[in-house]
Amino acid sequence: MGITDPEDDPTILLVLTDGRPPRIFFQLVPESKRVKNRVHLDLGAADAATEVKRLCALGATVQAERGDWITMQDPDDNEFCLMRS
């Protein structure tokens, strides 16, 4: 497809801020999750091991580890990935 860099990928939204973290809002909907998430978050952490422990203490679980990515699931079964720096 000619995409050689994530910056060229039209499916990626990069949120740039003026030093403040981005704000993400979540809204409850009456429908249950079917198969895939409507939104998938890829998060970065300076210390992935410490962040995994923190997230697990909050109710998340590790689903898989692949190279630089740790796939996790929140208590509502939504998947997200944590990237090792």
C-alpha positions in Angstrom: 0.0 0.0 0.0 3.0 2.3 0.0 2.9 2.8 3.8 6.4 2.6 5.1 6.1 4.7 8.3 3.3 4.9 10.9 3.2 8.6 10.2 1.9 7.8 6.7 -0.8 5.3 7.9 -4.3 6.9 7.6 -5.6 4.6 10.3 -3.3 6.1 13.0 -4.3 9.3 14.9 -1.4 11.0 16.6 -2.4 13.3 19.4 0.0 16.2 19.9 -0.4 18.4 22.9 1.3 21.4 24.4 2.9 19.4 27.1 -0.3 18.3 28.7 -1.5 14.7 28.4 -4.2 14.1 25.8 -7.8 13.9 27.2 -9.8 10.8 26.3 -13.5 10.5 27.1 -15.3 7.2 27.5 -19.1 6.9 27.2 -21.3 4.1 28.3 -23.5 2.6 25.6 -26.4 0.1 26.0 -24.9 -2.5 23.6 -22.5 -5.1 24.9 -19.1 -5.7 23.2 -19.5 -8.1 20.3 -16.1 -9.2 19.1 -13.6 -6.4 18.5 -13.2 -3.1 20.4 -14.6 -0.1 18.8 -11.4 1.8 19.8 -8.0 0.2 20.5 -5.5 2.1 22.5 -1.7 1.7 22.2 -0.1 3.2 25.2 3.6 3.9 25.9 5.3 3.7 29.3 8.9 4.6 30.3 8.9 1.5 32.7 6.5 -1.1 31.2 7.1 -3.6 34.0 6.0 -1.2 36.6 3.1 0.0 34.6 1.9 -3.6 34.0 1.9 -4.1 37.8 0.0 -0.9 38.4 -2.6 -1.8 35.7 -3.0 -5.3 37.0 -3.6 -3.9 40.5 -6.4 -1.9 39.0 -8.0 -5.0 37.5 -6.4 -5.4 34.1 -4.9 -8.7 32.9 -2.1 -9.5 30.6 -3.4 -11.4 27.5 -0.2 -11.8 25.5 3.4 -10.5 25.1 4.9 -10.1 21.7 8.2 -8.3 21.2 7.8 -4.7 22.3 4.0 -5.0 22.9 2.1 -6.3 25.9 -1.6 -6.9 25.1 -3.8 -6.3 28.1 -7.5 -6.4 28.9 -9.4 -4.1 31.2 -12.1 -5.4 33.7 -14.8 -4.8 31.0 -12.9 -7.0 28.5 -11.6 -4.1 26.3 -8.2 -4.9 24.9 -5.3 -2.4 24.8 -1.6 -2.6 24.2 1.3 -1.3 26.3 4.5 -0.6 24.4 7.9 -1.3 26.0 10.2 1.7 25.5 
